[in-house]
Amino acid sequence: MLILSSFRGPVAGLSRLGNGVAIGANVIGTLVVLGLVAIVNFDVVARGMFNAPFLGAVEVVQFSMVLIVFLQLPDVVRVNRLMRSDGFLVLIGGRYPRVASVMRRVIDAVSSVFMVLIAIAIWPEFTEMWETKDYFGVPGVFTAPWWPIKLVIFLSASLCTVIFLLKVLALTDKPDNVSVPEHKDAQ
């Protein structure tokens, strides 16, 4: 038990750091959403009033969607809002809290393995896109490089891996629950 308690400080420090980075990435993802709203509104107004659509709007939307998902994913993992069915864990958690805790840790460990696999799979794509300067879009109309998307996917998967592993190593048996308005009546 002494060995486990010696990990408490470093795990808590890494957890705070990971949480801060996840929150920052979520903020950037939210800003991308706001930018996307502005671009779509500009395209609609320019197309309707001036018959001059924003060339590349489709490409910007495609680019932005991937950015939004992967920038906000670590924060979703951080606050335990990743879509999963944990009804069974809630059901047995009241009667067998240790079993539920072990199962939760196993799920988090398996999730971290999947995130590592995503990071490993995307890294060669990132390096290839970085070296070849490959782009998407229509030349002469709108083009953007692929490598920023691949980098964001890699960094997001890596951060999710760290967050899942920190959840596995956490010495608490209860997950950090997030209080959201739709669940206030159920508590």
Phi, psi and omega in degrees: 000329179296322179295316179297320182290337177288341177277347186302314181296306179298321179295318179295319178295314177297323179296316178298317179297312179299319179296319179296317178294320179297318178295318178299317177296323178296319178298316179297318177300321177294321177295325176296320176300314179297319176298320179296319177299317180297317181294316180295317178296318177300316180298317181296313181294314181296322180291316184283317186269326187244000182052039181224081183294158176285112180290128181098008180300320181296316180295320179295320179296314179300312180300314184293322182299316179294317178302313182300311183300311186279338173286328183266347181302314180300324179290325177297318177296318182302318185264015177059038179249013175294135186294113176203160178263105178251022178302320179296319179295321178294319181297313181275345182298326179289323184267321182230075185297326180291322178296316179297321179295316179296317179297319179298319179293322178296317178298317179294322178294316178296320178298321179294324177296317179297321179293323176297318179298321177297314180298317179295320182290326186274337183302312178298326177295318178299311182297324178294315180293327178294316183285321184273348183056036179296149183222166173237164181114190181253115180303134181089345179250297178202127176224152176213148180287151179280331191301326179298323179296313181297322179294317179297318178298314180299311182295321179296313179296322178295316179293320176298322177301312181298316181296316178298317180295322177295327176293324178293319183279346182301142183272001178273146179269345180256136177289157175287110179273143179256127179275117178239152186306321184289349180251004182295324181289332183282344184274000000 
